[in-house]
Amino acid sequence: MSHLFSDQSEAYKKYRPLYPKQLYDFLYRHVHEFDLALDCGTGNGQVAIELAGKFKHVIAVDINKEQIGRADPHDRITYRNADASDTKCEAGSVNLLTVAQSLHWFSLEKFYNEADRVLKPGGLLACWGYGLCSVNEQIDPLIRTFYDDVIGPFWPRQRMHIEQRYESLRFPYKQIHAPELTMTKTWRLDQFLGYLRSWSSTNRFIQYKGYDPVRTLAVRLKRQWGNVEDEKTVTWPLFLKAGHKE
């Protein structure tokens, strides 16, 4: 799957929304020690950078070289171009293992075996993702039509797990009750369009069809957006699975 995120790695870094402080606060409340965190499927390193503010050291792995190459360096972070099922971490060394918007790409049982190997007893495994964004009642139907009907056929089959909020994926540990969380960004129209172009399915559409489908959508969005320089709040629902290794 790594090629899906190679061509738009720069757009991915520029336009991905940031996870809220409340998410990290929840994780830190359930972590017993702060020696080592492991972020699998780190992408551009967004989560790793946040964890580095709390942990003595962070190891961040991703199978995609282009994504890792664009991650911001940090003196507490070691980036590795590696599979999440073979992180090269020492057994029983990790206090917190995070997976953000990536679990559905992994070979699940192999990854869970690796997670169980590297986590300390009592270490926390936390996997989360986010669904389709929302702007307002005028714009949302246009986004939904674009998502389902225009680029829908170009979503990889693993995308269904995001739609199902990971409910169909087995989790290896007893789950901790997680709060309802959302992400928000305030964007102009051009920034919102940049986000839509960062989707892997948009990239695949362009490769197969030879043109950018966002250009057609942009014409319709402009009618509902108003002044294109106006900023609107975009929200995403977050879902989270977390539990301790016994």
C-alpha positions as CSV (number, residue, x, y, z in Angstrom):
1,M,0.0,0.0,0.0
2,S,3.0,2.3,0.5
3,H,2.8,3.7,-3.1
4,L,-0.6,5.2,-2.4
5,F,0.9,7.9,-0.3
6,S,4.2,8.5,-2.2
7,D,3.0,10.9,-4.9
8,Q,1.1,13.2,-2.6
9,S,3.4,13.0,0.4
10,E,4.0,16.8,0.3
11,A,0.3,17.6,0.2
12,Y,-0.3,15.0,2.9
13,K,2.0,16.8,5.2
14,K,0.7,20.2,4.4
15,Y,-3.0,19.5,4.6
16,R,-3.5,16.8,7.2
17,P,-5.5,17.9,10.2
18,L,-3.9,17.8,13.6
19,Y,-5.1,15.5,16.4
20,P,-6.5,17.4,19.4
21,K,-4.9,17.9,22.8
22,Q,-7.7,15.9,24.4
23,L,-6.6,12.8,22.6
24,Y,-3.0,13.0,23.9
25,D,-4.3,13.9,27.4
26,F,-6.3,10.7,27.4
27,L,-3.3,8.6,26.3
28,Y,-1.0,10.1,28.9
29,R,-3.5,9.4,31.7
30,H,-3.3,5.8,30.8
31,V,0.5,5.5,30.4
32,H,2.5,4.4,33.5
33,E,6.0,5.4,32.4
34,F,7.3,7.8,29.8
35,D,10.6,6.2,28.7
36,L,9.8,5.0,25.1
37,A,6.9,5.5,22.7
38,L,6.6,3.8,19.3
39,D,4.5,5.3,16.6
40,C,3.7,2.9,13.7
41,G,2.6,4.2,10.3
42,T,4.0,7.6,11.4
43,G,3.6,9.2,8.0
44,N,4.9,12.7,8.3
45,G,5.7,12.3,12.0
46,Q,2.8,14.4,13.3
47,V,2.1,12.1,16.3
48,A,5.8,11.3,16.9
49,I,6.5,15.0,17.3
50,E,3.8,15.4,19.8
51,L,4.9,12.3,21.8
52,A,8.5,13.6,21.9
53,G,7.3,16.4,24.1
54,K,6.4,13.9,26.8
55,F,8.6,10.8,26.3
56,K,12.3,10.5,26.7
57,H,12.5,8.8,23.3
58,V,10.2,8.1,20.4
59,I,10.7,5.5,17.6
60,A,8.6,6.3,14.5
61,V,8.3,3.8,11.7
62,D,6.7,3.9,8.3
63,I,6.9,1.7,5.3
64,N,6.8,4.7,2.9
65,K,10.2,6.3,2.3
66,E,8.7,9.5,0.9
67,Q,6.6,10.1,4.0
68,I,9.5,9.4,6.4
69,G,11.7,11.7,4.3
70,R,9.4,14.6,4.9
71,A,9.0,14.1,8.6
72,D,10.4,16.9,10.8
73,P,13.6,15.9,12.6
74,H,13.7,15.9,16.4
75,D,16.5,15.0,18.8
76,R,14.2,12.6,20.7
77,I,12.8,10.8,17.6
78,T,14.4,8.0,15.7
79,Y,12.7,7.6,12.3
80,R,12.8,4.1,10.6
81,N,11.7,3.0,7.2
82,A,10.2,-0.2,8.4
83,D,7.1,-2.4,8.4
84,A,4.9,-2.1,11.5
85,S,5.1,-5.9,11.9
86,D,8.9,-5.7,12.2
87,T,9.8,-2.5,14.0
88,K,13.3,-3.6,15.2
89,C,12.4,-2.5,18.7
90,E,13.7,-4.4,21.7
91,A,11.2,-6.8,23.3
92,G,9.3,-5.4,26.3
93,S,10.7,-1.9,25.8
94,V,7.7,0.2,24.8
95,N,5.4,2.1,27.2
96,L,3.0,3.4,24.5
97,L,2.4,2.2,21.0
98,T,0.3,4.5,18.8
99,V,-1.3,3.9,15.3
100,A,-3.0,6.9,13.8
101,Q,-5.2,6.4,10.7
102,S,-3.1,3.4,9.7
103,L,-4.3,0.2,11.4
104,H,-6.4,-0.8,8.4
105,W,-3.3,-0.9,6.2
106,F,-1.4,-3.4,8.4
107,S,-1.2,-7.1,8.3
108,L,-3.3,-7.2,11.5
109,E,-2.3,-10.4,13.2
110,K,1.4,-9.9,12.4
111,F,1.2,-6.4,13.8
112,Y,-0.6,-7.4,17.0
113,N,2.1,-10.1,17.5
114,E,4.8,-7.4,17.2
115,A,2.9,-5.0,19.5
116,D,2.7,-7.7,22.1
117,R,6.4,-8.4,21.7
118,V,7.6,-4.9,22.1
119,L,5.2,-3.5,24.7
120,K,6.1,-3.7,28.4
121,P,3.6,-5.4,30.7
122,G,1.0,-2.7,31.3
123,G,2.1,-0.8,28.2
124,L,-0.7,0.9,26.2
125,L,-1.7,0.2,22.6
126,A,-3.8,3.0,21.1
127,C,-5.2,2.9,17.5
128,W,-7.4,5.7,16.1
129,G,-8.7,7.1,12.9
130,Y,-11.2,9.7,11.6
131,G,-14.0,9.7,9.1
132,L,-15.3,12.0,6.5
133,C,-15.1,15.7,7.3
134,S,-18.0,18.1,7.8
135,V,-18.3,21.9,7.0
136,N,-22.0,22.8,6.9
137,E,-25.3,21.6,5.6
138,Q,-24.8,23.3,2.2
139,I,-21.3,21.9,1.6
140,D,-21.5,18.5,3.2
141,P,-23.7,16.9,0.5
142,L,-21.2,18.0,-2.2
143,I,-18.4,16.4,-0.2
144,R,-20.4,13.2,0.3
145,T,-21.2,12.9,-3.4
146,F,-17.6,13.5,-4.3
147,Y,-16.4,10.9,-1.7
148,D,-19.0,8.2,-2.6
149,D,-19.7,8.6,-6.3
150,V,-16.8,10.4,-8.0
151,I,-13.7,9.0,-6.3
152,G,-15.5,6.2,-4.4
153,P,-14.4,3.5,-6.8
154,F,-10.8,4.4,-6.3
155,W,-10.8,3.9,-2.5
156,P,-8.8,0.8,-1.6
157,R,-11.0,-1.9,0.0
158,Q,-9.3,-1.3,3.4
159,R,-11.1,2.1,3.5
160,M,-14.2,0.2,4.7
161,H,-12.6,-0.2,8.1
162,I,-12.5,3.6,8.5
163,E,-16.2,3.7,7.5
164,Q,-16.9,1.1,10.2
165,R,-14.9,3.0,12.8
166,Y,-12.6,-0.1,13.2
167,E,-15.5,-2.0,14.7
168,S,-14.9,-4.9,12.3
169,L,-11.2,-5.2,13.4
170,R,-10.2,-7.4,16.3
171,F,-8.4,-5.6,19.1
172,P,-6.0,-7.8,21.2
173,Y,-6.5,-6.2,24.7
174,K,-9.4,-5.3,26.9
175,Q,-10.5,-1.9,25.7
176,I,-10.5,1.3,27.8
177,H,-13.6,3.5,27.4
178,A,-12.6,6.3,25.1
179,P,-14.2,9.8,25.0
180,E,-15.9,11.2,22.0
181,L,-13.3,13.4,20.2
182,T,-13.2,15.6,17.1
183,M,-10.6,17.4,15.1
184,T,-11.1,20.9,13.7
185,K,-9.3,23.1,11.2
186,T,-10.1,26.6,10.0
187,W,-9.5,26.8,6.3
188,R,-10.0,29.0,3.2
189,L,-11.4,27.3,0.2
190,D,-8.0,26.8,-1.4
191,Q,-6.7,25.0,1.7
192,F,-9.8,22.8,1.8
193,L,-9.3,21.9,-1.9
194,G,-5.7,21.0,-1.1
195,Y,-6.9,18.6,1.6
196,L,-9.2,16.9,-0.9
197,R,-6.3,16.5,-3.3
198,S,-4.2,14.9,-0.6
199,W,-6.6,11.9,-0.5
200,S,-5.1,8.7,-1.9
201,S,-8.3,8.0,-3.9
202,T,-8.1,11.4,-5.6
203,N,-4.5,10.6,-6.5
204,R,-5.6,7.2,-7.9
205,F,-8.4,8.9,-9.9
206,I,-6.0,11.3,-11.5
207,Q,-3.6,8.4,-12.4
208,Y,-6.4,6.4,-14.0
209,K,-8.5,9.1,-15.6
210,G,-5.9,11.7,-16.4
211,Y,-7.5,14.7,-14.9
212,D,-8.1,16.3,-11.5
213,P,-11.7,15.7,-10.3
214,V,-11.3,18.4,-7.6
215,R,-11.4,21.1,-10.3
216,T,-15.0,20.2,-11.1
217,L,-16.0,20.0,-7.4
218,A,-14.3,23.4,-6.8
219,V,-16.7,25.2,-9.1
220,R,-19.7,23.8,-7.1
221,L,-18.0,24.5,-3.8
222,K,-17.4,28.2,-4.7
223,R,-21.1,28.7,-5.0
224,Q,-21.7,27.6,-1.5
225,W,-18.5,28.9,0.1
226,G,-19.1,32.6,-0.6
227,N,-15.9,34.7,-0.5
228,V,-13.2,32.2,-1.2
229,E,-10.9,34.0,1.3
230,D,-13.5,33.4,4.1
231,E,-12.4,30.8,6.5
232,K,-14.7,28.0,7.5
233,T,-14.4,25.4,10.3
234,V,-13.9,21.9,9.1
235,T,-14.5,19.0,11.6
236,W,-13.7,15.3,11.6
237,P,-15.1,12.7,14.1
238,L,-12.4,10.7,15.8
239,F,-12.7,7.1,16.9
240,L,-10.2,5.3,19.2
241,K,-9.4,1.8,20.5
242,A,-7.0,1.5,23.4
243,G,-6.0,-1.1,25.9
244,H,-3.1,-2.3,28.1
245,K,-1.0,-5.4,27.6
246,E,-1.5,-7.6,30.6
